[in-house]
Amino acid sequence: MTSQLETTVTAVTVYPDRARVTRTGHIHVEPGHYRLEIPELPLTLSPESVRVSGRGTARARLGGVDVRRAFYAETPAARVAELERRIEELGDKEKALADEERALEATLSFLHGLAKQSESYAKGLAFGKSDVTESAALLDFLTERTIAAQDRLRAITSEKRELDREKQKLQRELSQIQSARSRQRYTVIVEVETFTAGDLDVELTYVVSNAGWTPLYDLRLLESDTDRPAEETTVEVDYLAQVTQRSGEDWVGTQLTLSTARPALSATLPELDPWVVEVFRPPLPASAVTPSPKMARRMAARFDTQGAAPADFEELTTVAQPQPADMDVAQAVVSQEGAAVTFGVPQPVDVPSDGSPHKTSVATLSLTPELDYLTVPKLVTAAYRRATVTNDTDFVLLPGPASIFYSNEFVGTTELKHIAPNESFKVLLGADDRIKVERKLVSRQVDKRLIGDRRRLRYAYQIEVQNLRDGPEKVIVQDQVPVSGHEDIQVRDQDFLPKPDKRTDLGILEWALVLEPGQETRLTFDFVVEYPRILTVTGLT
């Protein structure tokens, strides 16, 4: 017995580059053999991913599952059918208005004809052959009907304009949907053998392409008041997910789950090819690589015996949003499945198959930051507020764009990298003019005496930092001294006051200062560069 099983999308798990769709349907069965057809499935469906299961009061056994292409005279999507019906209705209204417009124009033509005959009524009135009352009534009739017809014509013009705008809007929406929906669709055929009468709930799952999600973040620094302890300063992370899909089917009232798993990356294990180091061989001239006529005939004969050479190569790509109180934000349910993390969105959502971004809230995280200032006065004479935040939640922060706010003030944007639970990351919160920074060259001396035919240059720099904020602040100051890039060039330190807290092999210097309100401190350092007089040195500024 062949029966069409009506199903609806009840759950979707969205990966960064695809989605797994779950459809459910209900059917009452009697003992026997059933051939259940589940039609109108999108072409983005991966046939090898189709799985069917079921349960119910009827005792049954699942047989084979087949996936076939079906062809339709009309696009089977319900939304498309609704748009086509509305466009047809608007077309009918336009035709009705056009008919009414022609009738009114004919009426006006008739009334104008009567008006032209008014001269005969005037002559009749002059010779006493017509009554004044009749003439006045005719004039009022002509005036009233003419004004009414002209008013209605103007209203028809306005109605036609509005109908045309609405029709164009619906046609654009229809074109957008039809570009994602083909008149070809998949049909899944399920063989079921039932032994007792009862109900069956059939669940169909499959993977579709042209779907995915990307994370979005709002990072907001909520700083404590002067009367509150500093520990109450927090960084609030609004974790959002932007879901888009052009799978060919709408997800309406669907339970959405977001997964960090990447099936495409997990499908194959990367393998290293041999790393071969060879002797450089200059390329042969063009004449040397051009085959002789005799060699060309041999190559052609070889292709004829071993198969034709391919004409071209195509690159394969995987196609592959009482007292007043703040609203609560729904939190996603976090679960760990192997190496992946999933976020279960608590409320059902609608995601149309038009590629438009749909944003949904994953969670709002409250993290405790360590605040300081970072300045690199050699590059920019400004101090940047910086927050070092530890992700002490169960959420994995995937790479994505983040908007940064200082309370309610927008500061800028940044890109978050992959941040695992208990991992730390740094966020710049913009420049603060209340931390004053100045760097200047205080001395540049060239020793005119040549020591062993070598030239000596001495540079001295000074950095001044002042805290104009109301409380003590930690300021990280970075600078550098040059490093030698040649064996005959020597760079020697002279004096650092105070000594840097950190120094790298590449000459990067770092001081960690704690400045009280109004405090100003001064950092000085100098160095000497020596090199042979015959050398021309670059890089000293």
C-alpha positions as CSV (number, residue, x, y, z in Angstrom):
1,M,0.0,0.0,0.0
2,T,1.4,3.4,-1.1
3,S,0.7,6.3,1.2
4,Q,2.1,9.9,1.3
5,L,3.4,10.8,4.7
6,E,3.1,14.5,5.6
7,T,6.0,15.6,7.7
8,T,7.2,18.9,9.3
9,V,10.6,20.2,10.3
10,T,10.7,19.8,14.1
11,A,14.4,20.2,14.9
12,V,17.6,21.4,13.2
13,T,21.2,21.1,14.3
14,V,23.2,23.9,12.5
15,Y,26.9,23.4,12.0
16,P,29.3,26.2,10.8
17,D,28.9,24.9,7.2
18,R,25.8,22.8,7.0
19,A,22.8,21.6,9.0
20,R,21.1,18.3,10.1
21,V,17.3,18.5,9.7
22,T,14.8,16.3,11.5
23,R,11.3,15.8,10.2
24,T,8.5,14.0,11.9
25,G,5.2,12.6,10.6
26,H,2.3,10.6,12.1
27,I,0.3,7.8,10.4
28,H,-2.2,5.2,11.5
29,V,-1.5,1.7,10.1
30,E,-3.2,-1.6,9.8
31,P,-1.4,-5.0,9.4
32,G,0.3,-5.1,6.1
33,H,3.0,-3.7,3.9
34,Y,3.3,0.1,3.5
35,R,5.2,2.2,1.1
36,L,5.5,5.6,2.7
37,E,6.5,8.5,0.4
38,I,7.9,11.7,2.0
39,P,7.9,14.3,-0.8
40,E,9.1,17.8,-1.4
41,L,12.6,17.5,0.1
42,P,15.2,20.1,-1.0
43,L,17.9,19.3,-3.6
44,T,20.6,20.4,-1.1
45,L,19.9,17.2,0.8
46,S,22.8,14.7,0.9
47,P,21.2,11.4,-0.1
48,E,23.8,9.3,1.8
49,S,22.9,11.2,5.0
50,V,19.2,10.1,5.0
51,R,18.2,8.1,8.1
52,V,14.7,6.9,9.1
53,S,13.4,5.7,12.5
54,G,10.0,5.3,14.1
55,R,8.1,4.2,17.1
56,G,4.5,3.9,18.1
57,T,1.7,1.6,19.3
58,A,1.8,-0.5,16.1
59,R,4.4,-3.3,16.0
60,A,6.3,-2.7,12.8
61,R,9.6,-3.4,11.0
62,L,11.5,-0.9,8.9
63,G,12.5,-2.1,5.5
64,G,14.4,-0.3,2.8
65,V,14.9,3.5,2.4
66,D,15.2,5.0,-1.1
67,V,15.9,8.5,-2.2
68,R,14.7,9.6,-5.6
69,R,14.3,12.8,-7.6
70,A,10.8,14.1,-8.3
71,F,9.9,16.6,-10.9
72,Y,7.0,19.1,-10.5
73,A,5.1,21.3,-13.0
74,E,5.0,23.9,-10.3
75,T,7.3,24.7,-7.4
76,P,5.9,22.7,-4.5
77,A,6.9,25.1,-1.7
78,A,3.9,26.4,0.2
79,R,5.3,29.9,0.5
80,V,5.9,30.0,-3.3
81,A,2.3,28.8,-3.9
82,E,1.0,31.5,-1.6
83,L,3.1,34.2,-3.3
84,E,1.9,33.1,-6.7
85,R,-1.7,33.1,-5.5
86,R,-1.4,36.7,-4.2
87,I,0.3,37.9,-7.4
88,E,-2.6,36.4,-9.4
89,E,-5.1,38.2,-7.1
90,L,-3.3,41.5,-7.6
91,G,-3.4,40.9,-11.3
92,D,-7.1,40.3,-11.2
93,K,-7.6,43.6,-9.2
94,E,-5.5,45.4,-11.8
95,K,-7.7,44.1,-14.6
96,A,-10.9,45.1,-12.7
97,L,-9.5,48.6,-12.1
98,A,-8.6,48.9,-15.8
99,D,-12.2,47.8,-16.8
100,E,-13.6,50.4,-14.4
101,E,-11.3,53.0,-15.8
102,R,-12.4,52.4,-19.3
103,A,-16.1,52.6,-18.2
104,L,-15.5,55.9,-16.5
105,E,-13.7,57.3,-19.5
106,A,-16.7,56.3,-21.6
107,T,-19.0,57.9,-19.1
108,L,-17.0,61.2,-19.2
109,S,-17.1,61.1,-23.0
110,F,-20.9,60.7,-22.9
111,L,-21.2,63.5,-20.4
112,H,-19.0,65.8,-22.6
113,G,-21.3,65.0,-25.5
114,L,-24.3,66.0,-23.5
115,A,-22.6,69.2,-22.4
116,K,-21.9,70.1,-26.1
117,Q,-25.7,69.9,-26.7
118,S,-26.3,72.4,-24.0
119,E,-26.5,75.2,-26.7
120,S,-29.8,73.7,-28.0
121,Y,-31.2,73.8,-24.4
122,A,-30.2,77.5,-24.2
123,K,-31.9,78.3,-27.5
124,G,-35.0,76.5,-26.3
125,L,-35.0,78.4,-23.1
126,A,-34.7,81.7,-25.1
127,F,-37.7,80.9,-27.3
128,G,-39.7,79.5,-24.4
129,K,-39.6,75.9,-25.6
130,S,-37.8,74.5,-22.5
131,D,-38.2,75.0,-18.8
132,V,-35.6,76.7,-16.5
133,T,-35.9,74.0,-13.9
134,E,-35.2,71.2,-16.4
135,S,-32.2,73.0,-17.7
136,A,-30.8,73.6,-14.2
137,A,-31.4,70.0,-13.2
138,L,-29.6,68.8,-16.4
139,L,-26.6,71.1,-15.6
140,D,-26.4,69.8,-12.0
141,F,-26.6,66.3,-13.2
142,L,-23.7,66.8,-15.7
143,T,-21.6,68.6,-13.1
144,E,-22.2,66.0,-10.4
145,R,-21.5,63.0,-12.6
146,T,-18.4,64.6,-14.2
147,I,-16.9,65.4,-10.8
148,A,-17.7,61.9,-9.5
149,A,-16.1,60.2,-12.5
150,Q,-13.0,62.3,-12.3
151,D,-12.6,61.7,-8.6
152,R,-12.9,58.0,-9.1
153,L,-10.4,58.1,-12.0
154,R,-7.9,59.7,-9.7
155,A,-8.5,57.1,-7.0
156,I,-8.1,54.3,-9.5
157,T,-4.7,55.8,-10.5
158,S,-3.6,55.8,-6.9
159,E,-4.9,52.2,-6.3
160,K,-3.1,51.0,-9.4
161,R,0.1,52.5,-8.3
162,E,-0.1,50.8,-4.9
163,L,-1.1,47.5,-6.5
164,D,2.0,47.8,-8.8
165,R,4.3,48.4,-5.8
166,E,2.9,45.5,-3.9
167,K,3.1,43.2,-6.9
168,Q,6.7,44.2,-7.6
169,K,7.6,43.4,-4.0
170,L,5.9,40.0,-4.1
171,Q,7.6,39.2,-7.5
172,R,11.0,40.1,-6.0
173,E,10.4,37.8,-3.0
174,L,9.1,35.1,-5.3
175,S,12.2,35.4,-7.5
176,Q,14.5,35.2,-4.5
177,I,12.8,32.1,-3.2
178,Q,12.6,30.4,-6.6
179,S,16.3,31.0,-7.1
180,A,16.8,28.8,-4.0
181,R,14.1,26.3,-4.8
182,S,14.1,24.2,-7.9
183,R,11.1,22.4,-9.5
184,Q,13.1,19.3,-8.9
185,R,12.9,17.9,-5.4
186,Y,13.8,14.8,-3.5
187,T,11.3,12.1,-2.4
188,V,12.2,9.6,0.3
189,I,10.4,6.2,0.0
190,V,10.3,4.1,3.2
191,E,9.3,0.5,3.2
192,V,7.4,-0.5,6.4
193,E,5.9,-3.9,7.3
194,T,3.3,-3.7,10.1
195,F,2.1,-6.7,12.2
196,T,-0.5,-5.0,14.3
197,A,-2.8,-2.0,13.9
198,G,-1.9,1.3,15.6
199,D,-0.1,4.6,15.3
200,L,3.4,5.2,14.1
201,D,5.6,8.3,14.5
202,V,8.2,8.4,11.7
203,E,11.4,10.5,12.1
204,L,13.5,11.4,9.1
205,T,16.9,13.0,9.4
206,Y,19.2,14.3,6.7
207,V,22.0,16.8,6.1
208,V,21.7,19.8,3.9
209,S,24.2,22.2,2.5
210,N,23.9,26.0,2.0
211,A,23.3,26.5,5.7
212,G,25.5,27.5,8.7
213,W,26.0,29.8,11.6
214,T,28.6,32.3,12.7
215,P,29.1,33.8,16.2
216,L,28.7,37.5,17.0
217,Y,29.6,39.2,20.2
218,D,28.9,42.4,22.2
219,L,31.6,43.0,24.8
220,R,30.5,45.6,27.4
221,L,32.7,46.8,30.3
222,L,30.5,47.6,33.3
223,E,32.8,49.4,35.7
224,S,32.1,49.8,39.4
225,D,31.1,53.1,40.9
226,T,33.3,54.9,43.4
227,D,31.2,53.6,46.3
228,R,31.4,50.0,45.1
229,P,34.3,47.6,45.3
230,A,36.5,47.2,42.3
231,E,35.7,43.5,42.2
232,E,32.2,44.3,41.0
233,T,33.7,45.5,37.6
234,T,32.6,43.0,35.0
235,V,32.8,42.4,31.3
236,E,29.4,41.3,30.0
237,V,29.6,39.2,26.9
238,D,26.4,38.9,24.8
239,Y,26.9,35.7,22.8
240,L,24.8,35.8,19.6
241,A,24.5,33.4,16.7
242,Q,23.8,34.5,13.1
243,V,22.1,31.7,11.2
244,T,21.6,31.8,7.5
245,Q,20.4,29.2,5.1
246,R,19.4,28.6,1.5
247,S,18.7,25.0,1.8
248,G,15.4,25.2,-0.1
249,E,13.0,24.7,2.8
250,D,11.9,27.0,5.5
251,W,12.4,26.1,9.1
252,V,9.2,27.3,10.9
253,G,8.8,27.0,14.7
254,T,11.9,24.8,14.8
255,Q,13.9,23.7,17.8
256,L,17.3,25.0,16.9
257,T,20.6,23.5,18.1
258,L,24.0,25.1,17.3
259,S,27.0,22.9,17.1
260,T,30.7,23.8,16.9
261,A,31.5,20.5,15.1
262,R,33.0,20.8,11.6
263,P,32.0,17.7,9.7
264,A,34.0,18.7,6.6
265,L,37.2,19.0,8.6
266,S,36.6,15.8,10.5
267,A,35.9,13.7,7.4
268,T,39.6,13.4,6.3
269,L,42.8,13.2,8.2
270,P,45.6,15.5,6.9
271,E,48.6,13.6,5.6
272,L,52.0,15.0,5.0
273,D,53.7,14.6,1.6
274,P,57.5,14.1,1.4
275,W,59.5,17.3,1.9
276,V,62.1,17.0,-0.8
277,V,65.1,19.4,-1.1
278,E,66.6,19.4,-4.6
279,V,69.3,21.2,-6.5
280,F,68.0,24.2,-8.3
281,R,67.7,23.6,-12.1
282,P,67.1,26.7,-14.3
283,P,64.1,26.4,-16.5
284,L,64.6,25.2,-20.1
285,P,64.1,27.6,-22.9
286,A,60.8,27.5,-24.7
287,S,62.4,25.9,-27.8
288,A,63.7,23.0,-25.7
289,V,60.3,22.0,-24.3
290,T,58.5,22.3,-27.6
291,P,58.1,18.7,-29.0
292,S,59.3,18.0,-32.5
293,P,56.7,16.9,-35.0
294,K,57.8,13.3,-34.7
295,M,57.5,13.4,-30.9
296,A,54.1,15.0,-31.1
297,R,52.8,12.2,-33.3
298,R,54.2,9.7,-30.8
299,M,52.4,11.5,-27.9
300,A,49.1,11.6,-29.9
301,A,49.4,7.8,-30.6
302,R,50.0,7.2,-26.9
303,F,46.9,9.1,-25.9
304,D,44.9,7.2,-28.5
305,T,45.9,3.9,-26.9
306,Q,45.7,4.9,-23.3
307,G,42.6,7.1,-23.3
308,A,42.0,10.7,-24.2
309,A,43.5,13.5,-22.2
310,P,41.0,15.6,-20.2
311,A,40.0,18.8,-21.8
312,D,40.0,20.8,-18.6
313,F,39.8,20.6,-14.9
314,E,37.1,22.0,-12.7
315,E,37.7,23.0,-9.2
316,L,35.3,21.2,-6.9
317,T,34.0,23.2,-4.0
318,T,31.8,22.0,-1.1
319,V,28.8,24.1,-0.7
320,A,29.7,23.0,1.7
321,Q,20.6,36.4,14.0
322,P,5.1,47.3,38.3
323,Q,8.7,48.8,38.4
324,P,10.6,48.8,35.2
325,A,13.1,45.9,35.0
326,D,15.6,44.7,32.4
327,M,14.4,41.9,30.2
328,D,15.9,38.5,30.9
329,V,17.9,36.9,28.1
330,A,17.2,33.3,27.3
331,Q,20.2,31.1,27.9
332,A,21.2,28.2,25.6
333,V,21.7,24.8,27.1
334,V,25.3,23.8,26.7
335,S,26.3,20.2,26.2
336,Q,29.6,18.4,25.3
337,E,29.5,15.8,22.6
338,G,33.0,14.4,22.0
339,A,35.2,17.3,20.8
340,A,32.2,19.5,19.9
341,V,30.0,21.7,22.0
342,T,26.4,22.3,21.2
343,F,24.1,25.1,22.3
344,G,20.4,24.3,22.5
345,V,18.4,27.5,21.7
346,P,15.5,27.4,24.3
347,Q,12.7,28.9,22.2
348,P,11.5,27.8,18.7
349,V,12.7,30.0,15.9
350,D,11.8,30.7,12.2
351,V,14.6,30.7,9.7
352,P,13.4,31.2,6.1
353,S,15.4,29.8,3.2
354,D,16.2,33.2,1.6
355,G,19.7,33.7,2.9
356,S,18.7,36.5,5.2
357,P,20.6,36.6,8.5
358,H,18.6,35.4,11.6
359,K,20.1,36.4,14.9
360,T,19.4,34.4,18.1
361,S,20.8,34.8,21.6
362,V,23.0,32.0,22.9
363,A,23.9,33.4,26.3
364,T,24.9,36.5,28.3
365,L,28.1,35.8,30.2
366,S,29.4,37.9,33.1
367,L,33.2,37.7,33.4
368,T,35.6,39.4,35.8
369,P,38.4,41.3,34.1
370,E,41.8,42.5,35.1
371,L,42.1,46.1,34.0
372,D,45.2,48.0,33.1
373,Y,46.5,50.4,30.5
374,L,48.9,49.7,27.6
375,T,50.9,52.4,25.8
376,V,53.5,52.2,23.1
377,P,54.5,55.9,22.8
378,K,57.0,55.2,20.1
379,L,54.1,54.5,17.8
380,V,51.1,56.3,19.4
381,T,51.2,58.8,22.2
382,A,48.1,57.4,23.8
383,A,47.2,54.9,26.6
384,Y,44.7,52.2,25.8
385,R,42.4,50.7,28.4
386,R,42.9,46.9,28.3
387,A,40.9,44.1,29.9
388,T,42.4,40.7,30.5
389,V,39.4,38.3,30.7
390,T,39.3,34.6,31.7
391,N,36.5,32.6,30.2
392,D,35.5,30.8,33.4
393,T,32.2,29.4,31.8
394,D,31.3,26.2,29.9
395,F,30.9,28.1,26.7
396,V,33.4,27.9,23.8
397,L,33.8,31.3,22.1
398,L,34.3,30.6,18.4
399,P,36.2,33.1,16.2
400,G,34.0,36.0,15.2
401,P,33.5,39.8,15.2
402,A,32.9,41.6,18.4
403,S,31.5,45.1,19.1
404,I,33.1,46.7,22.1
405,F,31.2,49.0,24.5
406,Y,32.4,51.0,27.5
407,S,29.1,51.0,29.5
408,N,26.7,52.2,26.8
409,E,29.3,54.0,24.7
410,F,30.4,52.2,21.5
411,V,34.3,52.0,21.4
412,G,35.0,49.9,18.3
413,T,35.2,46.4,16.9
414,T,37.6,43.6,17.2
415,E,37.9,39.9,16.2
416,L,37.8,37.2,18.9
417,K,39.9,34.1,18.3
418,H,38.9,30.6,19.4
419,I,38.6,30.8,23.2
420,A,38.1,27.6,25.2
421,P,36.8,27.4,28.7
422,N,39.3,28.7,31.3
423,E,41.3,30.4,28.5
424,S,42.2,34.1,28.8
425,F,41.9,36.8,26.2
426,K,42.6,40.5,26.0
427,V,40.3,43.3,24.8
428,L,41.3,46.9,24.1
429,L,38.7,49.4,25.3
430,G,39.9,52.5,23.5
431,A,42.3,55.3,24.3
432,D,41.9,57.2,27.6
433,D,43.0,60.9,27.6
434,R,43.3,60.8,31.4
435,I,46.5,58.8,31.1
436,K,49.0,61.3,29.6
437,V,52.0,59.9,27.7
438,E,54.9,61.7,26.1
439,R,58.0,60.3,24.5
440,K,60.9,62.4,23.2
441,L,64.5,62.1,22.0
442,V,66.6,64.0,24.6
443,S,70.0,63.3,23.2
444,R,71.7,62.2,20.0
445,Q,75.5,62.4,20.1
446,V,77.9,61.5,17.4
447,D,81.4,60.8,18.6
448,K,83.7,62.7,16.3
449,R,86.7,60.7,17.3
450,L,87.1,57.4,15.4
451,I,88.1,54.6,17.8
452,G,89.8,51.9,15.8
453,D,88.2,53.3,12.6
454,R,84.8,52.8,14.1
455,R,82.0,55.4,14.4
456,R,80.0,55.7,17.7
457,L,76.5,57.1,18.1
458,R,74.6,57.6,21.4
459,Y,70.8,57.9,21.7
460,A,68.9,58.9,24.8
461,Y,65.0,58.8,25.2
462,Q,62.7,59.9,27.8
463,I,59.1,58.8,28.5
464,E,56.7,60.7,30.8
465,V,53.5,59.1,32.1
466,Q,50.9,60.8,34.3
467,N,47.7,59.4,35.9
468,L,44.9,62.0,35.9
469,R,42.2,59.5,36.9
470,D,40.6,59.4,40.4
471,G,42.1,56.1,41.4
472,P,45.4,54.2,41.2
473,E,46.0,52.6,37.7
474,K,48.4,50.0,36.3
475,V,50.1,51.2,33.2
476,I,52.2,48.9,30.9
477,V,54.8,50.9,28.9
478,Q,56.4,49.3,25.9
479,D,59.4,50.6,23.9
480,Q,62.5,49.1,22.3
481,V,66.2,49.4,21.6
482,P,67.7,48.4,18.3
483,V,69.3,45.0,17.7
484,S,72.2,44.3,15.4
485,G,71.5,42.8,12.0
486,H,75.2,42.6,11.0
487,E,78.2,41.2,12.7
488,D,80.2,44.5,12.4
489,I,77.4,46.5,14.1
490,Q,77.4,46.6,17.9
491,V,74.6,47.9,20.1
492,R,75.4,48.4,23.8
493,D,73.1,49.6,26.6
494,Q,74.2,52.5,28.7
495,D,71.6,53.2,31.3
496,F,68.0,52.4,32.1
497,L,66.1,54.3,34.8
498,P,64.2,52.5,36.1
499,K,65.2,49.0,34.9
500,P,62.6,47.4,32.6
501,D,60.5,44.6,34.1
502,K,60.8,42.6,30.9
503,R,63.2,42.6,27.9
504,T,63.1,40.2,24.9
505,D,66.0,39.1,22.7
506,L,64.5,41.4,20.0
507,G,65.0,44.5,22.1
508,I,61.4,44.9,23.3
509,L,61.3,46.7,26.7
510,E,58.4,46.7,29.1
511,W,57.8,48.6,32.3
512,A,54.8,47.8,34.6
513,L,53.9,50.9,36.5
514,V,51.3,51.5,39.3
515,L,50.5,55.2,39.4
516,E,48.5,56.9,42.1
517,P,46.0,59.7,41.3
518,G,47.9,62.7,39.9
519,Q,51.3,60.9,40.0
520,E,53.8,61.4,37.2
521,T,56.7,59.2,36.5
522,R,59.7,59.4,34.1
523,L,61.4,56.6,32.2
524,T,64.8,57.1,30.6
525,F,67.1,54.9,28.6
526,D,70.0,55.3,26.3
527,F,72.2,53.1,24.1
528,V,75.3,53.3,21.9
529,V,75.7,52.0,18.4
530,E,79.1,51.3,17.0
531,Y,80.0,50.3,13.4
532,P,82.9,50.6,10.9
533,R,83.2,54.0,9.2
534,I,83.0,52.4,5.8
535,L,79.5,51.0,6.4
536,T,76.3,52.9,5.7
537,V,73.9,52.0,8.5
538,T,70.1,52.2,8.2
539,G,67.3,51.9,10.8
540,L,68.5,54.5,13.3
541,T,65.8,57.0,14.0
